[in-house]
Amino acid sequence: MFKNVLLGLVIVFYIPNLFAWDGYNYDTESYIEVESYDHRGQGEGEVEYYDYSSGEYKSGYLDMYPGGSGDLTDYESGEVYQVDMD
């Protein structure tokens, strides 16, 4: 019984974190959390992300470079931000 409860807690709290991807936006000096990333194996693609500076979920296009940095284009504002992803 205890093992099942423990396994359930691990699934509820750990598994969703496997799909989120944290990063830092150098232009706004705030953190972002990418919720979905459709890169199609090319290092670039559409993203849904949470912007901690505004407290909102947003959509954009993430173009990653080797080493974990890249450019994030916000679809709503059209601005391009330099980001570093963990």
N, C-alpha and C positions, 0 to 999 in steps of 0.2 A: 504494500500500500504506500509506504513512504517513498519507495523508488519511483512509483508512478507519479506522485505529487511533485517530486523533485524534477523528474523528466519534463513534466508539464510546465513547470516554472522556467526551466532552461529554454524550452521551445518558445514560450511566450515572450521572454525578455531578451534572448540572445539571437534568435533567427531573424527578426526584423532588422537588427543592426547589421547583418551581413549584406543587406541590399542597399544600405545608405552609404554614402561616400562623403566624407568631410573635406572641406577645403577652406582656404582663406582668400578673400578678395582684397588685393593690395590697393585698389583704387578707392574703395569705400572703407577700408581698414576694418572689415568685419568678416565674420565667418559665414559660410554657406554650407548647406547639406544637400547633396544631390540625391533625389529620391529615385529617379529613373534615368537611365542613360542608354540610348540606342546608338551605339557606336559602330555596329556592323563590322567589327574587327579592324576599323580604319583609324582609330584614335580620335575620331570626331563624330558628332551626332547631336540629335536633339536631347534636351534634358528638361526635367521638371526638378526645381530646386527650391529650398527654403532659404530665404534671405534674412539672416538674423538682424541686419541693420534696419530693415523695414518691418520685420515681423510678418512677412507675407510669403506665400508660395508663388513662384513665378515660372515662366517657360523661357527657354533660350536654346542657344546652340553652343556647344562646348567643343573647342578645337584644341586637343592636347598635343604637347610636344614631348619628346623623350625626356625623362627625368621628373615628370609629374607636374610641370607647369603648363599653362595654356591660356587661351583667350575664351571668355564667356560673353557671348552676345545676347543681351536681354531683348526678347522679342517686343515687349511693350514699349520700352524707351528707345530701343535701337542702339543703346550704348554698348561699348565693348570694354570688358573689364579683364585685367590681368589677374589670374588665379593660380594658386598652388594647391594641388590636391594631395591628400595623404593616402 
